[in-house]
Structure formats: structure tokens, C-alpha cells
Amino acid sequence: MKKVKILTIFFIALLLTMCVPPDGSSSQNSALDKAKLDSLRQLRCPRLMSSAAEYYNNRDWKQTVKIYSEITSLDCDEWNPLYAPPQEIYQYYAVAYENLGKFDSSEFVLLDGLQKLPNSIELRKRLAYSYKRQNKVDREIIEYERIVDMAPSDVSIMNDLSNLYKDQNRFDDQIFILEKILKIDSNNEIAQSELAMAFELSGKDPIDVYRKRYNNNPDNLSYGLDYAERLVNVDRYDDAIPILELVISKDPSSKLAYKRLAEAFKQIDNLDKAAEIFESLSKIDPRDIKVAIDLSDVYLDNDQYGKALRWADKAVSLKSNNGEGYAQKGKVYYYGWDNFRQNPFTTDDRIIATLAYTNFVKAEDKGFNGFSKSVWLKENAKDVLYGKAQWFMADDKIKRTRKISPVTKDYEWVIEYLEPETNWK
């Protein structure tokens, strides 16, 4: 019984001890420490902020880093965020490290700052830049993605992210971000062009992008030309033609539009219309040898050998020192010969074959290395070309004038004549 009483007394005493209020010395110490820190901040922070600004403006980056290190250690922004703005502190602190080439330290500072200011776009931009300078591309992209989520209407940030995606061949992601840009600014020409390119590089059909871009900017004729070119590239010539005609109606001097329109008509076998367009183009630039040769080719494809030859002669007259015109003449003669030749070859066939050979040789002598049948014609000269044996059998009138011309109706488009070699009697 006595033991029970002793135990009871012990527990009561213990309970009373636990219920006694704690000594106020620890809370007093905490308040005292805070008061000391506030006093120190009030004394040091204004001076440190002033010194930091001075060193920063003087581009003394080592001292700037040293001062901002002390500022962040004292948490001056917590003392007075108006006098010591936290974004400014961590941004300038990071910039100082950047100028010292210490981008890993800049990254550390910015991550520390973002613990306090997680929604600071400026700090995240600088962090993305530090990742870029350290070649941490994946982290840079993630940071830009965060910024886009925080500022969904900032087109400049989206453009930066688009370029990052493009550099990493992430074209599907680039398409997504460019489409977001165009929802904000449907007339953004840079985004439209980039989107079309992204579609193309991703293997997707970009035509719809080019169509929308042109429809949104019908007065931008280069967009019309781009759209038409894309249609032509997928053999949609009938769709390209009205676009090109509209471009020409707005700019009758557009040589490129005429050229593409003529080629489109040519591709759908409307050779008469193709020739008409090339004729119009030749009036815009009558000195363009390429147009003369294109016209000659169209007439040649249409079996209009006389007109084809006339434009080949025009090409020669434009640049007589250029082999292209002579090669085109050789081509017209050769195709005409191949179309009308008889079996066995007639004298007229041999005359035309020789005219073709002569012009091919002239072209090659002037450096032309394109289409030519000179080698084959020379190898088969005895059977194909006009030679001494044919001259021996010629009429006296031809021998007197020494002008050898075809006489049959098939070759009535030929106005040129051969001259016999000097040793042919």
C-alpha cells in the first residue's frame, strides 16, 4: 500500500511538471536574432544594392558577383523587396556570371531565384539562355515550353521555340507551335513560310499551308507563285493555271509567272496556249535566249517545224557566240528529218540530216555539251549525210548555183541550204 502511494505521488509530480508553461527564453532568442538580422540588413542591404549597381554599370563582373552573393546570403529582398527587387537581384547576378563565362554558375543562381519567383518569365528566359550556352538543348527547350505556357500570347517566345524545334528536326512539334502562332496572328508571314517548310521537311503535304497563306494575302504575288509551284510539283497543273493567270493579271511584267504558266499548259498538252504565253513573254524580254529556245521547243513538240526553226534562228541571233542556238537548230533539223525521212533515204533526207549535223558541230565548237546527234550522224555519214556521191548526181542548175536545198513538200519549212565542198566539181 505504501508503494502504491509513493508511485501515485511520483506520477502527480510528473504531470504537474509537464503542465508547467515552458520558459520563454527560446522564443525571446528567436525574436532577438530576427531583430539583429533586420538591423544588419537595414545597415548593409542599401549599401550592398548601391555597390552592386555601381559595379554592374562599370562592368566589373567579379565585384558584381561578390556583392550579389552577399545580398542573396542576407536575403535583402525579404528585408525590403521594393528597395531590393528579387527579380533584379537574381537576373543581374546571373548576367554577371554570364559575362565571366560561368554559365553553370548562372544556371545555379537562376534556379535559386526561381525557387522564390517561379512565375518570373525574365528569369526563365535567362535560364534558357544559360542552357543554350552550355549546349543543354533539351533543358533549353523545356524551359521555353514552360515560358510559352506562362505567356501563351507571346509570339516572339513561340518563334524562339519554333526555331529550337527546327534545329532539332522536331518538325511535328514545330508545326504545333507555328499553328498556335497563326491562331494569334493569321497574317504572320514568317510563321506561314516556316510552317510550309516544316510540313515539307516532316514529309507532310504543305499545299494547304501555301493555299491559306496566299488566300490570306492575295496581293502578295510571291505567295501566289509559291502556291502555284507547289501545285505543279504534284502535277496539279489545271489548279495552278488560274493562280498563275491571276498573278499575271496583277503583274503583267512577271516573267516567272509567264514561264510557269507556259510550262503548265505544256504539261497538259495545250501546246498552242503554251506557245501563246511564251510569245507574250518574248515581248517582255526580247533579248532572252532561253525564251526563244523554249518557244522553239514548244513548236517542235507541236510539229510546227517552220516556227520552231524561226525561233532557233532567233536564239542564234541573240547570242551567236553561244552554242545553244546552233544546238537548237540542229535539234529542229534532226527531229524534222526523223519525222519525214523515207526508206531508203532520199536526197532531201540527206540534206536535212547534213544541216542537223553541221549545226550540232557548230554548237559543240562553241562549247555546247547538251543534246546532240553529231556522233551518230558522223558514224553513219555514208548512209545518212549528203556527200560527194549525191553531188555527182545533182542537177546542173544546182551545180551552177552551188546551193543545195530540199525540194519536197515535207521540207518546205527549210530555208537554209547546203554548200558543196570546194573540191566537189
C-alpha positions as CSV (number, residue, x, y, z in Angstrom):
1,M,0.0,0.0,0.0
2,K,2.8,2.3,0.9
3,K,4.4,1.5,-2.5
4,V,1.2,2.5,-4.3
5,K,1.1,5.8,-2.6
6,I,4.7,6.6,-3.5
7,L,4.0,5.8,-7.2
8,T,0.9,7.9,-7.2
9,I,2.8,10.9,-5.7
10,F,5.5,10.4,-8.4
11,F,3.1,10.5,-11.3
12,I,1.3,13.5,-10.0
13,A,4.5,15.3,-9.6
14,L,5.5,14.4,-13.2
15,L,2.1,15.6,-14.5
16,L,2.5,18.9,-12.8
17,T,5.9,19.2,-14.2
18,M,4.7,18.6,-17.7
19,C,1.9,21.2,-17.4
20,V,4.2,23.9,-16.3
21,P,4.5,26.5,-19.2
22,P,7.9,26.4,-20.9
23,D,10.5,29.0,-20.3
24,G,10.1,32.0,-22.7
25,S,13.8,32.2,-23.3
26,S,13.8,30.3,-26.7
27,S,11.2,32.5,-28.3
28,Q,12.9,35.5,-26.9
29,N,16.2,34.4,-28.5
30,S,14.4,33.9,-31.9
31,A,12.9,37.4,-31.8
32,L,16.3,38.8,-30.7
33,D,18.0,37.0,-33.7
34,K,15.5,38.4,-36.1
35,A,15.9,41.9,-34.7
36,K,19.7,41.6,-35.1
37,L,19.3,40.3,-38.7
38,D,16.9,43.1,-39.6
39,S,19.3,45.6,-38.1
40,L,22.1,44.2,-40.1
41,R,20.0,44.2,-43.3
42,Q,18.9,47.7,-42.7
43,L,22.5,48.7,-42.4
44,R,24.1,46.5,-45.1
45,C,21.4,46.0,-47.8
46,P,21.1,49.6,-49.0
47,R,24.9,49.9,-49.3
48,L,25.2,46.5,-51.0
49,M,22.5,47.3,-53.5
50,S,24.2,50.6,-54.3
51,S,27.5,49.0,-54.7
52,A,26.1,46.2,-56.9
53,A,24.5,48.8,-59.2
54,E,27.8,50.7,-59.5
55,Y,29.9,47.6,-60.2
56,Y,27.3,46.3,-62.7
57,N,27.3,49.6,-64.6
58,N,31.1,49.7,-64.6
59,R,31.1,46.1,-65.9
60,D,33.2,44.9,-63.0
61,W,31.7,41.5,-63.1
62,K,33.9,39.9,-60.4
63,Q,32.9,42.5,-57.8
64,T,29.3,42.4,-59.0
65,V,29.2,38.6,-58.3
66,K,30.8,39.1,-54.9
67,I,28.3,41.8,-53.9
68,Y,25.2,39.9,-55.1
69,S,26.5,36.8,-53.3
70,E,26.3,38.8,-50.1
71,I,23.0,40.3,-51.0
72,T,21.4,36.8,-51.5
73,S,23.1,35.5,-48.4
74,L,21.4,38.3,-46.4
75,D,18.1,37.8,-48.3
76,C,17.9,41.5,-48.8
77,D,14.8,41.0,-50.9
78,E,13.0,39.7,-47.8
79,W,14.0,42.8,-45.9
80,N,12.6,45.2,-48.5
81,P,11.5,43.8,-51.8
82,L,10.8,47.3,-53.2
83,Y,14.3,48.5,-52.4
84,A,15.9,45.2,-53.3
85,P,13.7,43.6,-56.0
86,P,14.3,39.9,-56.1
87,Q,14.0,39.5,-59.9
88,E,16.5,42.3,-60.4
89,I,18.9,40.7,-57.9
90,Y,18.9,37.2,-59.5
91,Q,18.8,38.5,-63.0
92,Y,21.8,40.8,-62.7
93,Y,23.6,38.3,-60.6
94,A,23.2,35.7,-63.4
95,V,24.2,38.3,-66.0
96,A,27.5,38.9,-64.1
97,Y,28.3,35.2,-64.2
98,E,27.5,35.1,-67.9
99,N,29.9,37.9,-68.6
100,L,32.5,35.9,-66.8
101,G,31.7,32.9,-69.0
102,K,30.5,30.9,-66.0
103,F,27.1,29.7,-67.3
104,D,26.9,26.8,-64.9
105,S,27.1,29.3,-62.0
106,S,24.5,31.5,-63.8
107,E,22.2,28.4,-64.0
108,F,22.6,27.8,-60.3
109,V,21.8,31.4,-59.4
110,L,18.7,31.4,-61.6
111,L,17.4,28.1,-60.3
112,D,17.8,29.6,-56.8
113,G,15.9,32.7,-57.8
114,L,13.1,30.7,-59.4
115,Q,12.6,29.0,-56.0
116,K,11.4,32.4,-54.9
117,L,9.9,33.6,-58.2
118,P,8.6,30.5,-60.1
119,N,6.5,32.7,-62.4
120,S,9.3,35.1,-63.5
121,I,9.4,34.9,-67.3
122,E,12.6,37.0,-67.4
123,L,14.5,34.7,-65.1
124,R,13.3,31.7,-67.1
125,K,14.5,33.4,-70.3
126,R,17.9,33.9,-68.8
127,L,17.9,30.3,-67.6
128,A,17.1,29.1,-71.1
129,Y,20.0,31.2,-72.4
130,S,22.4,29.6,-69.9
131,Y,21.2,26.2,-71.0
132,K,21.9,27.2,-74.6
133,R,25.4,28.3,-73.8
134,Q,26.1,25.0,-72.1
135,N,24.6,23.1,-75.0
136,K,21.9,21.7,-72.8
137,V,19.4,21.8,-75.7
138,D,16.7,19.5,-74.1
139,R,16.6,21.7,-71.0
140,E,16.5,24.8,-73.0
141,I,13.5,23.5,-74.9
142,I,11.7,22.5,-71.7
143,E,12.3,26.0,-70.3
144,Y,10.9,27.7,-73.4
145,E,7.9,25.3,-73.3
146,R,7.3,26.5,-69.7
147,I,7.5,30.1,-70.8
148,V,5.0,29.5,-73.6
149,D,2.6,28.0,-71.1
150,M,3.1,31.1,-68.8
151,A,2.8,33.6,-71.7
152,P,0.5,31.9,-74.3
153,S,0.1,35.1,-76.4
154,D,3.9,36.0,-76.7
155,V,4.6,35.3,-80.3
156,S,8.3,36.1,-80.0
157,I,8.8,33.3,-77.5
158,M,6.9,30.9,-79.7
159,N,9.2,31.9,-82.6
160,D,12.2,31.1,-80.5
161,L,10.7,27.7,-79.6
162,S,9.9,27.0,-83.2
163,N,13.5,27.6,-84.2
164,L,14.7,25.3,-81.5
165,Y,12.3,22.5,-82.7
166,K,13.5,23.1,-86.2
167,D,17.2,22.9,-85.3
168,Q,16.5,19.5,-83.6
169,N,14.4,18.2,-86.5
170,R,11.3,18.1,-84.3
171,F,9.1,19.2,-87.1
172,D,5.8,17.9,-85.7
173,D,6.4,20.0,-82.5
174,Q,7.4,22.9,-84.7
175,I,4.2,22.6,-86.7
176,F,2.2,22.6,-83.5
177,I,3.8,25.8,-82.2
178,L,3.6,27.5,-85.5
179,E,-0.1,26.8,-85.8
180,K,-0.5,28.4,-82.3
181,I,1.2,31.5,-83.6
182,L,-1.1,31.6,-86.7
183,K,-4.2,31.4,-84.4
184,I,-3.0,34.6,-82.7
185,D,-1.7,36.3,-85.9
186,S,-3.1,34.7,-89.0
187,N,-1.2,37.1,-91.3
188,N,2.2,36.3,-89.8
189,E,4.2,35.8,-93.0
190,I,7.3,34.3,-91.2
191,A,5.2,31.7,-89.4
192,Q,3.4,30.9,-92.7
193,S,6.6,30.3,-94.5
194,E,8.1,28.3,-91.6
195,L,5.0,26.2,-91.4
196,A,5.1,25.3,-95.0
197,M,8.7,24.3,-94.7
198,A,8.1,22.3,-91.6
199,F,5.3,20.4,-93.3
200,E,7.6,19.7,-96.2
201,L,10.5,18.5,-94.0
202,S,8.2,16.4,-92.0
203,G,7.0,14.6,-95.1
204,K,3.5,16.0,-94.9
205,D,1.7,17.8,-97.7
206,P,2.3,21.5,-97.3
207,I,-0.1,22.6,-100.1
208,D,-2.9,23.6,-97.8
209,V,-0.5,25.9,-95.9
210,Y,0.6,27.6,-99.2
211,R,-3.1,27.9,-100.2
212,K,-4.1,29.6,-96.9
213,R,-1.1,31.8,-97.0
214,Y,-1.9,33.0,-100.5
215,N,-5.7,33.4,-99.8
216,N,-4.9,35.5,-96.7
217,N,-2.5,37.6,-98.7
218,P,-3.8,37.7,-102.3
219,D,-1.9,40.8,-103.1
220,N,1.4,39.1,-102.2
221,L,2.2,37.7,-105.7
222,S,5.2,35.7,-104.5
223,Y,2.8,33.7,-102.4
224,G,0.7,33.0,-105.5
225,L,3.8,31.9,-107.3
226,D,4.8,29.6,-104.4
227,Y,1.4,28.1,-104.2
228,A,1.3,27.5,-108.0
229,E,4.7,25.9,-107.9
230,R,3.6,23.5,-105.2
231,L,0.6,22.6,-107.3
232,V,2.8,22.0,-110.3
233,N,5.2,19.8,-108.2
234,V,2.3,17.4,-107.6
235,D,1.1,17.5,-111.2
236,R,-1.9,19.7,-110.4
237,Y,-1.4,21.8,-113.5
238,D,-5.1,22.6,-114.0
239,D,-5.2,24.1,-110.5
240,A,-2.0,26.0,-110.9
241,I,-3.1,27.7,-114.2
242,P,-5.8,30.0,-112.8
243,I,-3.5,31.0,-109.9
244,L,-0.7,32.0,-112.4
245,E,-3.2,33.8,-114.7
246,L,-4.4,35.8,-111.7
247,V,-0.8,36.7,-110.8
248,I,-0.1,37.9,-114.3
249,S,-3.3,40.0,-114.3
250,K,-1.9,41.8,-111.3
251,D,1.6,42.0,-112.5
252,P,1.9,41.7,-116.3
253,S,5.6,42.1,-116.1
254,S,6.2,38.9,-114.0
255,K,8.5,36.8,-116.2
256,L,8.5,34.0,-113.7
257,A,4.7,33.8,-113.8
258,Y,4.6,33.7,-117.6
259,K,7.3,31.0,-117.6
260,R,5.5,28.7,-115.2
261,L,2.1,29.3,-116.9
262,A,3.6,28.3,-120.2
263,E,5.1,25.2,-118.7
264,A,1.8,24.3,-117.1
265,F,0.0,24.5,-120.4
266,K,2.7,22.5,-122.0
267,Q,2.4,19.7,-119.4
268,I,-1.3,19.3,-120.1
269,D,-0.5,19.2,-123.9
270,N,-2.1,22.6,-124.6
271,L,0.8,23.5,-126.8
272,D,-1.0,26.3,-128.7
273,K,-1.6,28.1,-125.4
274,A,1.9,27.4,-124.2
275,A,3.3,29.0,-127.3
276,E,1.0,31.9,-126.9
277,I,2.2,32.5,-123.4
278,F,5.9,32.2,-124.4
279,E,5.2,34.6,-127.3
280,S,3.9,37.1,-124.7
281,L,7.0,36.5,-122.5
282,S,9.3,37.2,-125.5
283,K,7.7,40.6,-125.9
284,I,8.5,41.4,-122.2
285,D,12.1,40.3,-122.6
286,P,13.0,40.0,-126.3
287,R,16.7,39.5,-125.6
288,D,16.2,36.3,-123.5
289,I,17.7,33.4,-125.4
290,K,16.1,30.9,-123.1
291,V,12.6,32.1,-124.1
292,A,13.5,31.8,-127.8
293,I,14.6,28.2,-127.2
294,D,11.6,27.4,-125.1
295,L,9.4,28.7,-127.9
296,S,11.3,26.6,-130.5
297,D,10.8,23.5,-128.3
298,V,7.0,24.1,-128.0
299,Y,6.6,24.5,-131.7
300,L,8.8,21.4,-132.3
301,D,6.6,19.4,-129.9
302,N,3.6,20.6,-131.9
303,D,5.2,19.5,-135.2
304,Q,5.4,23.2,-136.4
305,Y,8.9,22.9,-137.7
306,G,8.9,26.2,-139.6
307,K,8.1,28.2,-136.4
308,A,10.5,26.0,-134.4
309,L,13.3,26.8,-136.8
310,R,12.5,30.5,-136.8
311,W,12.8,30.7,-133.1
312,A,16.0,28.7,-133.2
313,D,17.4,31.2,-135.6
314,K,16.3,33.9,-133.2
315,A,18.3,32.3,-130.5
316,V,21.4,32.2,-132.7
317,S,21.0,35.9,-133.5
318,L,20.7,36.8,-129.8
319,K,24.0,35.1,-128.9
320,S,25.9,34.0,-131.9
321,N,28.9,33.1,-129.7
322,N,26.7,30.8,-127.7
323,G,26.3,27.2,-128.8
324,E,22.7,26.9,-127.6
325,G,21.1,28.5,-130.6
326,Y,23.0,26.3,-133.1
327,A,22.2,23.2,-131.0
328,Q,18.5,24.1,-131.1
329,K,18.7,24.4,-134.9
330,G,20.4,21.0,-135.1
331,K,17.7,19.6,-133.0
332,V,14.9,21.0,-135.1
333,Y,16.5,19.7,-138.3
334,Y,17.1,16.3,-136.7
335,Y,13.6,15.9,-135.4
336,G,12.2,17.0,-138.8
337,W,14.4,14.5,-140.6
338,D,13.4,11.8,-138.2
339,N,9.7,12.5,-138.8
340,F,9.8,12.8,-142.6
341,R,12.6,10.5,-143.7
342,Q,11.9,7.8,-146.2
343,N,13.2,4.3,-146.6
344,P,15.6,4.3,-148.3
345,F,16.8,7.9,-147.6
346,T,16.0,10.4,-150.2
347,T,18.4,13.2,-151.3
348,D,16.2,15.7,-149.3
349,D,16.5,13.5,-146.2
350,R,20.3,13.6,-146.6
351,I,20.3,17.4,-147.0
352,I,18.3,17.8,-143.7
353,A,20.5,15.3,-141.9
354,T,23.6,17.2,-143.0
355,L,22.1,20.5,-141.9
356,A,21.4,18.9,-138.5
357,Y,25.0,17.6,-138.3
358,T,26.5,21.0,-139.3
359,N,24.6,22.9,-136.6
360,F,25.4,20.3,-133.9
361,V,29.1,20.6,-134.8
362,K,29.0,24.4,-134.6
363,A,27.3,24.2,-131.2
364,E,30.0,21.9,-129.9
365,D,32.7,24.0,-131.3
366,K,31.3,26.8,-129.1
367,G,31.3,24.7,-126.0
368,F,27.8,23.3,-126.0
369,N,27.6,19.9,-124.4
370,G,23.8,19.2,-124.4
371,F,21.6,17.3,-126.8
372,S,23.4,16.4,-130.0
373,K,23.4,13.6,-132.6
374,S,26.6,14.6,-134.2
375,V,28.4,11.4,-133.2
376,W,25.7,9.1,-134.6
377,L,25.4,11.2,-137.8
378,K,29.1,11.1,-138.4
379,E,29.4,7.4,-137.8
380,N,26.6,6.8,-140.3
381,A,27.7,9.6,-142.7
382,K,27.9,7.3,-145.8
383,D,24.3,6.2,-145.3
384,V,22.7,9.3,-143.9
385,L,24.5,12.5,-144.9
386,Y,24.7,14.3,-148.2
387,G,28.1,13.7,-149.8
388,K,30.1,13.7,-153.0
389,A,28.2,10.9,-154.5
390,Q,24.9,12.9,-154.2
391,W,26.6,15.9,-155.6
392,F,27.8,14.0,-158.6
393,M,24.1,13.1,-159.3
394,A,22.8,16.7,-158.8
395,D,21.1,18.7,-161.5
396,D,23.2,21.2,-163.5
397,K,21.3,24.1,-162.1
398,I,22.2,23.1,-158.5
399,K,25.8,22.7,-159.6
400,R,25.8,26.2,-161.2
401,T,24.3,27.9,-158.2
402,R,26.2,25.7,-155.7
403,K,23.2,25.8,-153.4
404,I,21.8,22.5,-152.3
405,S,18.2,22.8,-150.9
406,P,15.4,20.3,-150.3
407,V,12.5,20.4,-152.9
408,T,9.8,18.1,-151.4
409,K,6.8,19.4,-149.6
410,D,7.7,17.7,-146.4
411,Y,10.7,20.0,-146.1
412,E,9.2,23.3,-147.4
413,W,9.8,24.8,-144.0
414,V,13.6,24.6,-144.6
415,I,15.0,27.9,-145.9
416,E,18.7,27.2,-145.3
417,Y,20.8,25.5,-148.0
418,L,24.0,23.4,-148.1
419,E,27.1,24.5,-150.0
420,P,29.2,21.8,-151.6
421,E,32.8,21.4,-150.5
422,T,35.3,23.3,-152.6
423,N,36.8,20.1,-154.1
424,W,33.5,18.9,-155.4
425,K,33.3,19.5,-159.1
